[in-house]
Each structure stands twice: as C-alpha cells, then as structure tokens.
Amino acid sequence: MTTDTVTNSTVDSTATGHQHGYISDKDRYLSRMKRIEGQARGIAKMIDDEKYCIDILTQVSALTRALQGVATGLLDDHLKHCVLDAAKQGDDAAAAAKIQEASDAINRLVRS
C-alpha cells in the first residue's frame, strides 16, 4: 500500500500492477530493518541496565545512521524507478506528482 500525496489516498500497488522500486532489494531492506530492530532492542536493554549515557548516545547515533541509510536507499530506488517510469510514460502530471513525492520525502528526512 502507498499513499498518493496528490489525493492523500492509499493505493494498493498490486491492484495497479506497479512494482515499487525497492522490490528487487526487498530482502536486503528487510534484513537491514531486522538488524535495526535488534539495535533498538539493544539500546532499550542498555537503558534498562543503566549503562553510561554516552555509550547509549553512541548507539542511538549508530541507529539513526542505519535508518538514514535505509531512507536514502529507498529514496534512490524511488527516483530511479518510480519517478523514471512515470516520466517514460509521458504522463506529465504523474511524473510531477512522483517528483513532488520525492521532494516531500527529502524535506521530511532533512527535518528529522
């Protein structure tokens, strides 16, 4: 499921026949997210075990970088596949919408 930013509605990609740009790397993304999940659990344990503040902050920083890596990879896939596919179809409105989605995602990443 994806959210269409123009209409703010959820779109099921299987119904439209569109494959997301990350689909070829899905297993790699899932693996990375499982490692990130483990990192988050490790940080919670460090807090529970009352570890030194700076050690926890170091791990939070590593977790943040890992999430940023996933985010930038997904953004790259979106640009190379979704935006490019929309442009190739010659539908200027669809291409503009995909570019706007990418711009909005970049803005969210920069703010976080």
Steps between C-alpha positions, in 0.01 A plus 500: 500500500618851423356842569432723203614846613288677238172347617628389843350158439648154543580313179555123488789448260390143426167630371671745264763253382780737603802354675682720748857596417639321805342163409824357360674583831207408727688221679799728562273774640321250723833368627622852574177583683531186713853606598370847581223347709766306690701819552191672646442208738867519599467868583193430712697234686786742554257746658343224709848394613582865580801519269706817464315785322766558235508130410123507447525818293768338285263212427211740430725677249584169330129410487417838349767455230366153422146635456630785286674243280173316445320827431754623245502159330122505469510856369761399242282206393197729476686741274654232280182298459175674592591850382682375191213265407245783534715724280544227237123453477471858382243591765623839614254518791603157631869584463451832680315321780784246541757781509291681761484180706879480489537866596258457791690191617830689484351782703380253765844339513678832534268609784555179695 
